[in-house]
């Protein structure tokens, strides 16, 4: 049946949520231009995933082998839960915590490699971890995680590792005995010596399962606390580094301001000296002009005196000749 290819759907679901709608609408338009209305309708029905669901889808698409290991371990864990196998449950539960922790770390790496992913501090890793844990208890969630088509984060409200204590444990021997025995009157089995040991064993197994669940819950809380302590230590280190950078930047700012003040003081002194020099220059120009005028007057007076002297000399010469 015609429809969108698996590669196209995977490409859409590994697109960051803030660009999913635009990418989906572009794919719908392309399908319509290609004359494929069925594919266009199926693409238009695809819904945008949340950021947490997108991160899980990214993990399933980029690292399918890791998700396959998770699903296989989830199948084994659910089988051990049904059979109430305590040692196997403890072993698989330890594996579950290790696998979930490794997958969350891988999600962080994949998000860091995506150019449009939210910053590391805003990644909903707690929702991612809750979804991966839910996959261990819910087959449908596990299949959605493996397909890379998750739309929103999932969670599991139960213990997740072992079932709750049951009031009655049904075994294969009980079923065979029921088939061989005819129907009995109500209360006919009361007082049988075999019933008490069997009930005690069921209660003991249920109590062991409850204790295992409590230990697992405490271990999970301790793991989360250690993770929070690591995050806190990293945040405090980042704060100290930022404060050191702030102190260094403030010192550089003060040094720059002091240099600027010194330069401005030097500029003010130069301006003052320039003003004094301009005043001295003006006075020198006035003195030069006064001296030039005095020279001109002196030269003119000297010329006049020379002319008078010449006239007197000529007069004396004429008088002597007359005598």
Backbone as CSV, one residue per row, in Angstrom:
resi,resn,N_x,N_y,N_z,CA_x,CA_y,CA_z,C_x,C_y,C_z
1,UNK,0.860,-1.194,0.000,0.000,0.000,0.000,0.891,1.238,0.000
2,UNK,0.590,2.177,-0.885,1.435,3.368,-0.944,1.365,4.145,0.357
3,UNK,2.408,4.868,0.628,2.488,5.664,1.846,3.898,6.194,2.004
4,UNK,4.140,6.961,3.051,5.482,7.520,3.258,6.488,6.420,3.553
5,UNK,7.684,6.596,3.071,8.729,5.613,3.318,9.172,5.675,4.774
6,UNK,9.729,4.557,5.246,10.221,4.508,6.623,11.352,5.513,6.825
7,UNK,12.173,5.710,5.766,13.271,6.672,5.886,12.743,8.083,6.085
8,UNK,11.670,8.447,5.365,11.107,9.785,5.502,10.514,9.989,6.898
9,UNK,9.802,8.977,7.379,9.206,9.099,8.722,10.299,9.209,9.783
10,UNK,11.358,8.408,9.638,12.471,8.508,10.587,13.119,9.880,10.530
11,UNK,13.266,10.407,9.315,13.852,11.740,9.178,13.008,12.791,9.901
12,UNK,11.690,12.663,9.816,10.813,13.620,10.505,10.926,13.469,12.012
13,UNK,10.963,12.228,12.510,10.971,12.031,13.955,12.336,12.262,14.597
14,UNK,13.371,12.399,13.784,14.640,12.835,14.378,14.863,14.337,14.189
15,UNK,13.851,15.021,13.635,13.895,16.479,13.536,13.507,17.077,14.889
16,UNK,14.219,18.076,15.383,13.854,18.697,16.671,12.405,19.154,16.674
17,UNK,11.721,19.076,17.821,10.286,19.390,17.867,9.924,20.778,17.368
18,UNK,10.795,21.775,17.594,10.435,23.122,17.166,10.477,23.283,15.649
19,UNK,11.056,22.295,14.938,11.063,22.351,13.472,10.265,21.210,12.852
20,UNK,9.613,20.391,13.695,8.907,19.215,13.189,7.749,19.609,12.279
21,UNK,6.916,20.559,12.717,5.716,20.915,11.946,6.103,21.450,10.574
22,UNK,7.115,22.320,10.521,7.536,22.869,9.235,8.055,21.764,8.311
23,UNK,8.850,20.826,8.872,9.374,19.724,8.055,8.250,18.808,7.580
24,UNK,7.284,18.521,8.474,6.163,17.663,8.085,5.334,18.323,6.991
25,UNK,5.032,19.619,7.148,4.226,20.319,6.145,4.944,20.374,4.801
26,UNK,6.262,20.528,4.833,7.017,20.515,3.579,6.936,19.146,2.906
27,UNK,7.000,18.069,3.697,6.878,16.719,3.136,5.474,16.484,2.577
28,UNK,4.444,17.013,3.255,3.071,16.890,2.754,2.937,17.613,1.416
29,UNK,3.469,18.818,1.338,3.392,19.583,0.091,4.121,18.872,-1.043
30,UNK,5.274,18.269,-0.733,6.034,17.542,-1.754,5.238,16.333,-2.250
31,UNK,4.566,15.616,-1.324,3.767,14.459,-1.730,2.594,14.894,-2.613
32,UNK,1.978,16.012,-2.297,0.877,16.495,-3.132,1.367,16.905,-4.504
33,UNK,2.532,17.553,-4.555,3.070,17.920,-5.878,3.406,16.676,-6.695
34,UNK,3.790,15.599,-5.994,4.114,14.355,-6.702,2.866,13.555,-7.067
35,UNK,1.661,14.066,-6.726,0.428,13.366,-7.059,0.175,12.147,-6.196
36,UNK,0.576,12.190,-4.922,0.403,11.055,-4.007,-0.433,11.528,-2.810
37,UNK,-1.764,11.618,-2.964,-2.595,12.128,-1.861,-2.605,11.211,-0.640
38,UNK,-2.452,9.890,-0.852,-2.445,8.971,0.292,-1.258,9.253,1.210
39,UNK,-0.080,9.383,0.610,1.098,9.704,1.412,0.942,11.054,2.098
40,UNK,0.372,12.022,1.384,0.172,13.354,1.970,-0.738,13.281,3.190
41,UNK,-1.825,12.490,3.090,-2.746,12.377,4.228,-2.067,11.691,5.417
42,UNK,-1.328,10.619,5.140,-0.657,9.916,6.236,0.402,10.788,6.895
43,UNK,1.114,11.551,6.114,2.112,12.460,6.693,1.439,13.550,7.526
44,UNK,0.324,14.056,7.047,-0.369,15.131,7.766,-0.882,14.658,9.120
45,UNK,-1.094,13.344,9.278,-1.586,12.824,10.562,-0.473,12.650,11.594
46,UNK,0.787,12.768,11.177,1.894,12.631,12.122,1.875,13.799,13.104
47,UNK,2.061,13.520,14.367,2.000,14.541,15.407,3.398,14.840,15.948
48,UNK,3.561,16.073,16.354,4.859,16.507,16.868,5.135,15.867,18.232
49,UNK,6.318,15.294,18.433,6.646,14.713,19.749,7.116,15.793,20.724
50,UNK,7.023,15.474,22.002,7.613,16.359,23.006,9.134,16.253,22.932
51,UNK,9.816,17.140,23.647,11.282,17.111,23.613,11.801,15.794,24.177
52,UNK,11.204,15.338,25.287,11.642,14.070,25.878,11.410,12.903,24.913
53,UNK,10.230,12.866,24.276,9.945,11.799,23.313,10.892,11.889,22.117
54,UNK,11.194,13.111,21.679,12.128,13.282,20.557,13.503,12.716,20.916
55,UNK,13.960,12.944,22.143,15.257,12.416,22.559,15.257,10.887,22.544
56,UNK,14.155,10.272,23.013,14.066,8.804,22.979,14.029,8.318,21.528
57,UNK,13.267,9.000,20.662,13.228,8.627,19.246,14.613,8.761,18.610
58,UNK,15.314,9.835,18.975,16.668,10.038,18.438,17.583,8.886,18.835
59,UNK,17.436,8.417,20.073,18.225,7.277,20.532,17.878,6.023,19.726
60,UNK,16.576,5.781,19.503,16.156,4.588,18.762,16.625,4.635,17.314
61,UNK,16.669,5.837,16.729,17.040,5.965,15.312,18.555,5.930,15.142
62,UNK,19.268,6.637,16.033,20.724,6.717,15.903,21.430,5.475,16.452
63,UNK,20.909,4.915,17.552,21.554,3.755,18.191,20.547,2.640,18.386
64,UNK,20.025,2.047,17.309,19.000,1.003,17.450,19.501,-0.229,18.191
65,UNK,20.814,-0.521,18.124,21.313,-1.713,18.792,21.209,-1.584,20.313
66,UNK,21.367,-0.354,20.835,21.234,-0.157,22.280,19.785,-0.331,22.721
67,UNK,18.855,0.188,21.928,17.442,0.040,22.266,17.024,-1.423,22.153
68,UNK,17.576,-2.147,21.191,17.265,-3.582,21.072,17.730,-4.335,22.323
69,UNK,18.895,-3.965,22.855,19.360,-4.587,24.105,18.393,-4.279,25.246
70,UNK,17.876,-3.037,25.291,16.920,-2.667,26.338,15.659,-3.522,26.246
71,UNK,15.117,-3.685,25.043,13.887,-4.453,24.874,14.109,-5.908,25.239
72,UNK,15.262,-6.454,24.848,15.559,-7.856,25.184,15.672,-8.031,26.703
73,UNK,16.340,-7.094,27.371,16.454,-7.168,28.825,15.092,-6.989,29.486
74,UNK,14.239,-6.131,28.911,12.889,-5.936,29.467,12.082,-7.220,29.385
75,UNK,12.192,-7.947,28.273,11.480,-9.229,28.146,11.949,-10.206,29.222
76,UNK,13.258,-10.272,29.428,13.788,-11.195,30.431,13.358,-10.783,31.833
77,UNK,13.316,-9.495,32.093,12.927,-9.019,33.423,11.458,-9.301,33.690
78,UNK,10.602,-9.096,32.688,9.181,-9.379,32.886,8.946,-10.875,33.106
79,UNK,9.718,-11.697,32.402,9.580,-13.147,32.617,9.993,-13.521,34.030
80,UNK,11.062,-12.939,34.533,11.493,-13.223,35.900,10.488,-12.713,36.915
81,UNK,9.830,-11.593,36.611,8.792,-11.070,37.505,7.616,-12.042,37.592
82,UNK,7.205,-12.554,36.447,6.064,-13.483,36.459,6.380,-14.745,37.244
83,UNK,7.626,-15.180,37.180,8.004,-16.422,37.839,8.511,-16.204,39.259
84,UNK,8.606,-14.934,39.689,9.067,-14.600,41.042,10.414,-15.258,41.345
85,UNK,11.350,-15.144,40.432,12.685,-15.685,40.637,13.553,-14.592,41.243
86,UNK,13.727,-14.637,42.563,14.413,-13.580,43.285,15.837,-13.315,42.822
87,UNK,16.738,-14.332,42.804,18.121,-14.074,42.382,18.200,-13.522,40.958
88,UNK,17.393,-14.102,40.066,17.405,-13.622,38.684,16.876,-12.188,38.607
89,UNK,15.860,-11.895,39.433,15.324,-10.532,39.465,16.386,-9.536,39.903
90,UNK,17.121,-9.875,40.939,18.154,-8.958,41.423,19.231,-8.742,40.366
91,UNK,19.613,-9.811,39.692,20.636,-9.698,38.649,20.141,-8.814,37.498
92,UNK,18.909,-9.068,37.038,18.368,-8.299,35.923,18.092,-6.848,36.327
93,UNK,17.696,-6.637,37.575,17.445,-5.272,38.034,18.726,-4.448,38.027
94,UNK,19.819,-5.071,38.450,21.110,-4.372,38.392,21.479,-4.050,36.945
95,UNK,21.232,-5.007,36.046,21.480,-4.745,34.630,20.593,-3.618,34.112
96,UNK,19.327,-3.594,34.555,18.412,-2.541,34.107,18.935,-1.159,34.489
97,UNK,19.375,-1.006,35.739,19.876,0.296,36.161,21.101,0.705,35.354
98,UNK,21.979,-0.261,35.092,23.174,0.049,34.309,22.806,0.434,32.881
99,UNK,21.867,-0.311,32.278,21.474,-0.030,30.887,20.791,1.325,30.796
100,UNK,19.863,1.628,31.709,19.170,2.917,31.671,20.154,4.064,31.861
101,UNK,21.087,3.924,32.806,22.089,4.971,33.004,22.934,5.193,31.757
102,UNK,23.338,4.093,31.099,24.143,4.219,29.880,23.334,4.867,28.751
103,UNK,22.049,4.513,28.653,21.220,5.079,27.586,20.984,6.570,27.816
104,UNK,20.768,6.979,29.054,20.586,8.410,29.339,21.859,9.183,28.994
105,UNK,23.023,8.614,29.315,24.286,9.261,28.948,24.427,9.353,27.432
106,UNK,23.998,8.306,26.718,24.065,8.329,25.252,23.119,9.380,24.682
107,UNK,21.937,9.530,25.294,20.992,10.563,24.853,21.620,11.940,25.001
108,UNK,22.335,12.163,26.114,22.996,13.450,26.315,24.013,13.719,25.200
109,UNK,24.774,12.686,24.828,25.763,12.847,23.755,25.092,13.139,22.421
110,UNK,24.026,12.389,22.114,23.328,12.602,20.843,22.742,14.000,20.773
111,UNK,22.184,14.481,21.870,21.614,15.831,21.886,22.698,16.885,21.697
112,UNK,23.868,16.653,22.285,24.959,17.619,22.129,25.424,17.711,20.684
113,UNK,25.249,16.621,19.915,25.660,16.626,18.510,24.613,17.239,17.593
114,UNK,23.398,17.493,18.104,22.340,18.087,17.292,22.416,19.615,17.384
115,UNK,22.565,20.320,16.257,22.747,21.781,16.327,21.558,22.522,16.901
116,UNK,20.323,22.000,16.735,19.128,22.714,17.196,18.562,22.136,18.477
117,UNK,19.315,21.287,19.167,18.819,20.695,20.414,18.867,21.734,21.539
118,UNK,18.012,21.589,22.564,18.086,22.497,23.714,19.440,22.376,24.395
119,UNK,19.841,23.403,25.154,21.111,23.295,25.894,21.064,22.155,26.895
120,UNK,22.252,21.679,27.268,22.349,20.496,28.137,21.603,20.688,29.452
121,UNK,21.634,21.889,29.995,20.965,22.131,31.266,19.457,22.087,31.196
122,UNK,18.889,22.153,29.987,17.433,22.163,29.830,16.895,20.879,29.218
123,UNK,17.734,19.877,29.075,17.269,18.594,28.531,16.415,17.872,29.575
124,UNK,15.223,17.376,29.200,14.355,16.660,30.157,14.820,15.227,30.350
125,UNK,16.022,15.057,30.895,16.597,13.715,31.029,15.834,12.868,32.043
126,UNK,15.199,13.514,33.033,14.405,12.739,33.992,13.218,12.078,33.285
127,UNK,12.579,12.772,32.344,11.476,12.180,31.589,11.985,11.071,30.673
128,UNK,13.168,11.278,30.105,13.756,10.225,29.267,14.006,8.968,30.108
129,UNK,14.577,9.155,31.293,14.847,8.007,32.175,13.550,7.317,32.588
130,UNK,12.508,8.111,32.899,11.223,7.517,33.278,10.631,6.703,32.123
131,UNK,10.775,7.200,30.905,10.252,6.477,29.743,10.995,5.163,29.533
132,UNK,12.304,5.194,29.667,13.085,3.966,29.504,12.739,2.959,30.595
133,UNK,12.531,3.435,31.819,12.121,2.517,32.892,10.733,1.944,32.619
134,UNK,9.822,2.780,32.063,8.480,2.290,31.748,8.526,1.196,30.689
135,UNK,9.506,1.274,29.792,9.616,0.255,28.749,9.899,-1.126,29.329
136,UNK,10.470,-1.190,30.539,10.745,-2.481,31.162,9.478,-3.132,31.699
137,UNK,8.426,-2.345,31.910,7.208,-2.897,32.504,6.030,-2.894,31.549
138,UNK,6.097,-2.144,30.465,4.976,-2.003,29.543,5.442,-2.395,28.147
139,UNK,4.889,-3.476,27.623,5.303,-3.966,26.309,5.006,-2.935,25.222
140,UNK,3.875,-2.259,25.331,3.510,-1.272,24.315,4.506,-0.115,24.301
141,UNK,4.881,0.361,25.475,5.879,1.436,25.536,7.202,0.964,24.943
142,UNK,7.583,-0.278,25.255,8.831,-0.817,24.716,8.814,-0.841,23.188
143,UNK,7.688,-1.234,22.606,7.590,-1.269,21.147,7.646,0.132,20.549
144,UNK,6.983,1.109,21.195,7.038,2.492,20.710,8.458,3.040,20.785
145,UNK,9.150,2.708,21.866,10.538,3.157,21.998,11.394,2.544,20.901
146,UNK,11.222,1.242,20.647,12.030,0.579,19.625,11.707,1.129,18.229
147,UNK,10.451,1.476,17.968,10.073,1.983,16.643,10.536,3.409,16.414
148,UNK,10.864,4.153,17.479,11.270,5.545,17.297,10.115,6.444,16.899
149,UNK,8.894,6.104,17.349,7.711,6.890,16.993,7.017,7.436,18.242
150,UNK,7.724,7.596,19.321,7.121,8.049,20.574,6.684,9.505,20.446
151,UNK,5.500,9.817,20.985,4.975,11.187,20.927,5.114,11.929,22.242
152,UNK,5.121,11.216,23.350,5.272,11.870,24.654,5.952,10.907,25.621
153,UNK,6.493,11.459,26.676,7.187,10.637,27.663,6.189,9.719,28.379
154,UNK,6.689,8.590,28.842,5.869,7.629,29.581,6.466,7.450,30.967
155,UNK,5.657,6.894,31.851,6.128,6.615,33.207,5.395,5.387,33.717
156,UNK,5.975,4.763,34.732,5.392,3.570,35.342,5.274,3.818,36.834
157,UNK,4.043,3.713,37.351,3.802,4.056,38.753,4.085,2.910,39.697
158,UNK,4.244,1.682,39.189,4.467,0.546,40.075,5.924,0.387,40.420
159,UNK,6.246,-0.784,41.030,7.620,-1.027,41.411,8.514,-1.206,40.201
160,UNK,7.975,-1.869,39.138,8.717,-1.979,37.904,9.682,-3.142,37.841
161,UNK,10.143,-3.674,38.994,11.119,-4.748,38.968,10.522,-6.069,39.417
162,UNK,9.610,-6.041,40.353,8.948,-7.265,40.812,7.481,-6.964,40.992
163,UNK,6.600,-7.966,40.863,5.179,-7.698,41.040,4.843,-7.515,42.506
164,UNK,3.663,-6.947,42.758,3.193,-6.796,44.124,2.875,-8.175,44.714
165,UNK,2.925,-8.309,46.040,2.579,-9.599,46.642,1.163,-10.021,46.278
166,UNK,1.013,-11.313,45.988,-0.295,-11.858,45.636,-0.880,-12.593,46.840
167,UNK,-2.210,-12.619,46.915,-2.863,-13.321,48.013,-2.780,-14.829,47.839
168,UNK,-2.682,-15.302,46.606,-2.624,-16.746,46.360,-1.703,-16.998,45.195
169,UNK,-0.820,-17.919,45.350,0.134,-18.273,44.307,-0.323,-19.559,43.647
170,UNK,-0.575,-19.493,42.350,-1.034,-20.653,41.600,0.166,-21.282,40.933
171,UNK,0.397,-22.565,41.153,1.522,-23.285,40.553,0.992,-24.329,39.597
172,UNK,1.898,-24.960,38.862,1.484,-25.999,37.927,0.902,-27.200,38.637
173,UNK,1.427,-27.548,39.856,0.881,-28.682,40.606,-0.559,-28.420,40.996
174,UNK,-0.877,-27.200,41.355,-2.247,-26.863,41.727,-3.197,-27.077,40.563
175,UNK,-2.766,-26.661,39.347,-3.641,-26.806,38.183,-3.893,-28.274,37.875
176,UNK,-2.812,-29.099,37.951,-3.000,-30.519,37.666,-3.911,-31.154,38.705
177,UNK,-3.746,-30.772,39.950,-4.584,-31.348,40.996,-6.033,-30.956,40.803
178,UNK,-6.263,-29.726,40.377,-7.640,-29.286,40.162,-8.287,-30.080,39.045
179,UNK,-7.482,-30.413,37.981,-8.051,-31.175,36.871,-8.386,-32.600,37.307
180,UNK,-7.564,-33.209,38.188,-7.775,-34.602,38.574,-8.865,-34.729,39.622
181,UNK,-9.040,-33.700,40.508,-10.002,-33.800,41.586,-11.381,-33.405,41.105
182,UNK,-12.450,-34.100,41.563,-13.814,-33.658,41.261,-14.142,-32.421,42.081
183,UNK,-15.232,-31.797,41.708,-15.630,-30.583,42.414,-15.941,-30.917,43.855
184,UNK,-15.500,-30.089,44.792,-15.717,-30.307,46.208,-16.635,-29.230,46.750
185,UNK,-17.219,-29.561,47.874,-18.085,-28.580,48.517,-17.243,-27.455,49.062
186,UNK,-17.850,-26.243,49.141,-17.106,-25.131,49.741,-16.687,-25.502,51.146
187,UNK,-15.432,-25.224,51.450,-14.896,-25.487,52.776,-14.365,-26.889,52.937
188,UNK,-14.438,-27.746,51.888,-13.996,-29.126,52.026,-12.495,-29.225,52.210
189,UNK,-11.732,-28.235,51.708,-10.279,-28.309,51.790,-9.753,-27.710,53.080
190,UNK,-10.616,-27.195,53.896,-10.123,-26.580,55.122,-9.542,-27.653,56.030
191,UNK,-8.472,-27.305,56.619,-7.871,-28.214,57.583,-6.914,-29.206,56.974
192,UNK,-6.713,-29.198,55.628,-5.760,-30.117,55.017,-4.359,-29.728,55.460
193,UNK,-3.501,-30.660,55.798,-2.159,-30.329,56.290,-1.280,-29.726,55.210
194,UNK,-1.569,-30.030,53.866,-0.699,-29.492,52.810,-0.956,-28.017,52.574
195,UNK,-2.117,-27.481,52.898,-2.466,-26.105,52.540,-1.610,-25.112,53.287
196,UNK,-1.352,-25.357,54.559,-0.595,-24.382,55.348,0.830,-24.205,54.821
197,UNK,1.599,-25.284,54.562,2.960,-25.084,54.026,2.957,-24.355,52.695
198,UNK,1.978,-24.711,51.825,1.948,-24.055,50.520,1.641,-22.573,50.672
199,UNK,0.705,-22.249,51.544,0.388,-20.846,51.779,1.570,-20.116,52.377
200,UNK,2.285,-20.789,53.288,3.467,-20.163,53.891,4.531,-19.884,52.836
201,UNK,4.715,-20.831,51.908,5.709,-20.599,50.864,5.315,-19.423,49.989
202,UNK,4.029,-19.320,49.641,3.567,-18.192,48.825,3.773,-16.874,49.551
203,UNK,3.431,-16.860,50.849,3.617,-15.633,51.615,5.091,-15.279,51.723
204,UNK,5.941,-16.310,51.884,7.364,-16.053,51.984,7.917,-15.476,50.687
205,UNK,7.477,-16.052,49.559,7.927,-15.514,48.269,7.434,-14.089,48.069
206,UNK,6.197,-13.837,48.425,5.664,-12.482,48.280,6.428,-11.503,49.155
207,UNK,6.767,-11.932,50.393,7.526,-11.054,51.288,8.918,-10.791,50.724
208,UNK,9.541,-11.830,50.183,10.853,-11.640,49.565,10.777,-10.680,48.386
209,UNK,9.715,-10.831,47.593,9.539,-9.927,46.456,9.369,-8.489,46.921
210,UNK,8.589,-8.298,48.000,8.386,-6.955,48.535,9.697,-6.362,49.032
211,UNK,10.495,-7.174,49.741,11.778,-6.674,50.220,12.705,-6.338,49.062
212,UNK,12.682,-7.168,48.028,13.515,-6.882,46.863,13.093,-5.580,46.206
213,UNK,11.788,-5.352,46.126,11.305,-4.099,45.543,11.726,-2.899,46.370
214,UNK,11.667,-3.044,47.703,12.084,-1.944,48.578,13.579,-1.673,48.422
215,UNK,14.380,-2.761,48.360,15.816,-2.559,48.166,16.088,-1.886,46.827
216,UNK,15.371,-2.309,45.794,15.560,-1.694,44.481,15.171,-0.221,44.501
217,UNK,14.062,0.082,45.208,13.639,1.483,45.290,14.673,2.319,46.026
218,UNK,15.234,1.762,47.132,16.271,2.498,47.855,17.515,2.680,46.992
219,UNK,17.892,1.640,46.265,19.063,1.760,45.391,18.834,2.801,44.305
220,UNK,17.612,2.821,43.770,17.304,3.807,42.734,17.364,5.219,43.293
221,UNK,16.802,5.406,44.499,16.877,6.738,45.116,18.321,7.142,45.382
222,UNK,19.129,6.182,45.845,20.544,6.486,46.096,21.257,6.848,44.804
223,UNK,20.924,6.126,43.721,21.554,6.450,42.434,21.162,7.842,41.981
224,UNK,19.863,8.165,42.107,19.418,9.504,41.727,20.072,10.567,42.587
225,UNK,20.237,10.275,43.897,20.904,11.235,44.773,22.351,11.453,44.341
226,UNK,23.039,10.355,43.999,24.419,10.505,43.524,24.473,11.323,42.245
227,UNK,23.505,11.088,41.359,23.467,11.878,40.124,23.231,13.346,40.434
228,UNK,22.323,13.627,41.373,22.079,15.015,41.759,23.315,15.636,42.406
229,UNK,24.017,14.846,43.223,25.244,15.369,43.834,26.279,15.706,42.775
230,UNK,26.375,14.851,41.754,27.323,15.150,40.675,26.908,16.415,39.936
231,UNK,25.616,16.548,39.655,25.139,17.748,38.979,25.396,18.985,39.835
232,UNK,25.172,18.857,41.162,25.408,19.987,42.051,26.882,20.369,42.071
233,UNK,27.761,19.356,42.158,29.199,19.642,42.162,29.616,20.329,40.861
234,UNK,29.071,19.863,39.752,29.397,20.487,38.461,28.884,21.924,38.418
235,UNK,27.637,22.134,38.914,27.086,23.489,38.912,27.898,24.413,39.809
236,UNK,28.345,23.900,40.978,29.156,24.730,41.863,30.506,25.044,41.228
237,UNK,31.094,24.058,40.559,32.368,24.320,39.867,32.177,25.356,38.773
238,UNK,31.074,25.239,38.008,30.789,26.232,36.973,30.587,27.617,37.583
239,UNK,29.911,27.653,38.759,29.701,28.943,39.422,31.032,29.552,39.861
240,UNK,31.909,28.734,40.463,33.203,29.247,40.891,34.019,29.741,39.706
241,UNK,33.980,28.988,38.609,34.720,29.418,37.428,34.160,30.728,36.878
242,UNK,32.827,30.839,36.855,32.211,32.072,36.369,32.536,33.249,37.283
243,UNK,32.531,33.007,38.604,32.877,34.092,39.521,34.332,34.519,39.346
244,UNK,35.226,33.555,39.132,36.632,33.905,38.896,36.770,34.724,37.614
245,UNK,36.062,34.315,36.567,36.097,35.084,35.322,35.527,36.478,35.522
246,UNK,34.461,36.578,36.352,33.883,37.892,36.630,34.873,38.777,37.376
247,UNK,35.570,38.201,38.386,36.570,38.980,39.124,37.688,39.453,38.203
248,UNK,38.158,38.556,37.336,39.212,38.932,36.402,38.741,40.028,35.449
249,UNK,37.515,39.882,34.950,36.985,40.897,34.030,36.816,42.239,34.739
250,UNK,36.369,42.208,36.012,36.225,43.466,36.759,37.578,44.138,36.963
251,UNK,38.623,43.336,37.259,39.962,43.900,37.407,40.453,44.522,36.114
252,UNK,40.219,43.826,34.998,40.616,44.377,33.707,39.854,45.669,33.404
253,UNK,38.578,45.702,33.804,37.803,46.931,33.596,38.391,48.088,34.405
254,UNK,38.747,47.815,35.679,39.346,48.875,36.500,40.668,49.348,35.913
255,UNK,41.494,48.388,35.461,42.771,48.775,34.846,42.545,49.622,33.602
256,UNK,41.588,49.227,32.793,41.292,50.004,31.589,40.803,51.400,31.918
257,UNK,39.975,51.493,32.967,39.486,52.817,33.371,40.628,53.694,33.865
258,UNK,41.586,53.101,34.616,42.726,53.876,35.102,43.588,54.368,33.940
259,UNK,43.816,53.500,32.963,44.590,53.914,31.784,43.883,55.043,31.045
260,UNK,42.556,54.896,30.895,41.792,55.938,30.209,41.856,57.262,30.971
261,UNK,41.768,57.188,32.308,41.869,58.414,33.109,43.233,59.063,32.911
262,UNK,44.298,58.254,32.886,45.630,58.814,32.671,45.756,59.484,31.315
263,UNK,45.197,58.826,30.292,45.261,59.419,28.950,44.472,60.713,28.888
264,UNK,43.292,60.712,29.521,42.501,61.944,29.520,43.219,63.063,30.273
265,UNK,43.940,62.730,31.391,44.710,63.748,32.104,45.827,64.298,31.225
266,UNK,46.497,63.386,30.518,47.553,63.838,29.605,46.980,64.727,28.503
267,UNK,45.819,64.343,27.981,45.193,65.169,26.951,44.835,66.554,27.502
268,UNK,44.340,66.590,28.745,44.003,67.894,29.341,45.246,68.758,29.500
269,UNK,46.370,68.143,29.947,47.620,68.906,30.091,48.108,69.418,28.744
270,UNK,48.010,68.571,27.735,48.424,69.011,26.395,47.540,70.142,25.898
271,UNK,46.245,70.064,26.173,45.345,71.144,25.768,45.731,72.448,26.477
272,UNK,46.073,72.345,27.781,46.481,73.548,28.511,47.751,74.131,27.924
273,UNK,48.720,73.260,27.658,49.975,73.727,27.087,49.767,74.303,25.692
274,UNK,48.843,73.745,24.955,48.544,74.284,23.632,47.967,75.681,23.737
275,UNK,47.040,75.862,24.717,46.454,77.188,24.894,47.512,78.220,25.259
276,UNK,48.456,77.821,26.184,49.538,78.746,26.564,50.413,79.073,25.357
277,UNK,50.737,78.063,24.570,51.579,78.277,23.390,50.883,79.192,22.379
278,UNK,49.549,78.987,22.229,48.826,79.854,21.300,48.836,81.307,21.777
279,UNK,48.711,81.496,23.129,48.788,82.865,23.662,50.172,83.468,23.425
280,UNK,51.223,82.706,23.682,52.592,83.196,23.435,52.782,83.529,21.972
281,UNK,52.252,82.700,21.092,52.368,82.953,19.657,51.653,84.238,19.280
282,UNK,50.474,84.453,19.855,49.734,85.695,19.550,50.512,86.915,20.007
283,UNK,51.086,86.849,21.209,51.880,87.976,21.688,53.102,88.214,20.809
284,UNK,53.732,87.116,20.374,54.911,87.264,19.502,54.535,87.903,18.175
285,UNK,53.368,87.501,17.644,52.923,88.113,16.382,52.671,89.607,16.564
286,UNK,52.039,89.992,17.695,51.795,91.415,17.949,53.108,92.181,18.086
287,UNK,54.074,91.567,18.791,55.380,92.235,18.961,56.083,92.389,17.622
288,UNK,55.988,91.351,16.761,56.617,91.436,15.437,56.006,92.549,14.612
289,UNK,54.660,92.642,14.641,54.006,93.690,13.858,54.381,95.094,14.383
290,UNK,54.471,95.218,15.735,54.871,96.522,16.303,56.289,96.874,15.895
291,UNK,57.162,95.828,15.923,58.552,96.079,15.525,58.627,96.462,14.055
292,UNK,57.804,95.776,13.216,57.791,96.111,11.787,57.352,97.559,11.574
293,UNK,56.318,97.980,12.338,55.871,99.369,12.198,56.967,100.343,12.663
294,UNK,57.654,100.001,13.767,58.722,100.882,14.259,59.851,100.986,13.247
295,UNK,60.198,99.858,12.626,61.248,99.871,11.599,60.839,100.746,10.429
296,UNK,59.576,100.618,10.032,59.094,101.432,8.899,59.172,102.913,9.232
297,UNK,58.728,103.269,10.451,58.789,104.695,10.855,60.234,105.176,10.914
298,UNK,61.122,104.339,11.481,62.527,104.743,11.602,63.153,104.930,10.234
299,UNK,62.844,104.012,9.322,63.403,104.136,7.977,62.895,105.404,7.275
300,UNK,61.587,105.649,7.468,61.069,106.875,6.841,61.715,108.126,7.436
301,UNK,61.914,108.164,8.774,62.558,109.306,9.424,63.995,109.441,8.983
302,UNK,64.671,108.337,8.879,66.070,108.383,8.429,66.155,108.937,7.020
303,UNK,65.203,108.565,6.167,65.209,109.086,4.797,64.976,110.586,4.770
304,UNK,64.037,111.003,5.632,63.760,112.438,5.681,64.982,113.218,6.165
305,UNK,65.655,112.696,7.191,66.851,113.390,7.712,67.935,113.428,6.650
306,UNK,68.139,112.364,5.949,69.147,112.345,4.888,68.833,113.374,3.811
307,UNK,67.514,113.461,3.521,67.137,114.451,2.495,67.428,115.875,2.972
308,UNK,67.119,116.185,4.217,67.390,117.511,4.779,68.884,117.793,4.801
309,UNK,69.632,116.797,5.186,71.084,116.979,5.222,71.619,117.261,3.832
310,UNK,71.074,116.593,2.873,71.533,116.806,1.494,71.202,118.220,1.030
311,UNK,70.043,118.685,1.394,69.663,120.036,1.006,70.560,121.071,1.676
312,UNK,70.868,120.853,2.975,71.759,121.772,3.669,73.127,121.773,3.025
313,UNK,73.585,120.644,2.641,74.908,120.580,1.997,74.913,121.338,0.687
314,UNK,73.858,121.205,-0.085,73.801,121.902,-1.364,73.763,123.418,-1.144
315,UNK,73.041,123.836,-0.082,72.956,125.295,0.197,74.305,125.839,0.600
316,UNK,75.052,125.147,1.399,76.355,125.618,1.825,77.297,125.715,0.624
317,UNK,77.201,124.792,-0.245,78.072,124.795,-1.432,77.743,125.996,-2.317
318,UNK,76.536,126.350,-2.444,76.173,127.495,-3.304,76.635,128.815,-2.708
319,UNK,76.548,128.988,-1.367,76.963,130.206,-0.715,78.459,130.440,-0.837
320,UNK,79.244,129.429,-0.722,80.718,129.524,-0.834,81.077,129.989,-2.226
321,UNK,80.428,129.529,-3.216,80.754,129.892,-4.587,80.451,131.341,-4.830
322,UNK,79.402,131.898,-4.182,79.062,133.281,-4.377,80.077,134.214,-3.757
323,UNK,80.638,133.798,-2.657,81.660,134.612,-2.041,82.887,134.689,-2.936
